[in-house]
Amino acid sequence: MRSQPLFTVTAALMLFFGTGFLVLPTLVFSLYGVVLDASGRMLAHVAGAAVFALGTLAWTVRNTADPAVNRPAMTALVCFFLLKSAVTLMAQLSGVFNALGWTILLIDIPLCLLYARALFLRSASAARLA
């Protein structure tokens, strides 16, 4: 997969959810069966800011083919999706989310794998050229 569509899809998803966490965290989390108190709303806002920032990163780099720009962005997104998937899986298995929580993993795991694949393929092609 070319990186432009991957970055574009990532940006759209992350800007959408980041905005939701920032503007309507109680509503968004209630869809997943989570009730937020004041501390939870504050943490949802912090998570929303981080998700929105990563969405902005993906949107900013979507039109460049420069590996010096794309590679660090892809690395950051692999780390984010990998760690988020681990945390989400633990939360899902411990009953934090309702059944809709599985959809988070259905989005995050493929994105993580696609970015990891793109990084691996770029590293392999760069090694062949060297």
DANORTA-V108759 format. One line per field, one symbol per residue. psi: psi as a letter, one per 20 degrees, with the letter a starting at -180 (. if undefined). A space follows every 50 residues. Layout:
psi->???
This chain:
psi->pqhghghgggggghhghggghgglhggghhhjjpppagghgghhgggggg ggghhgggghihjqjohhggghgggghggghgghgggggggghjjgqahi hhhghhggghgghggggggghhgghhhhh.
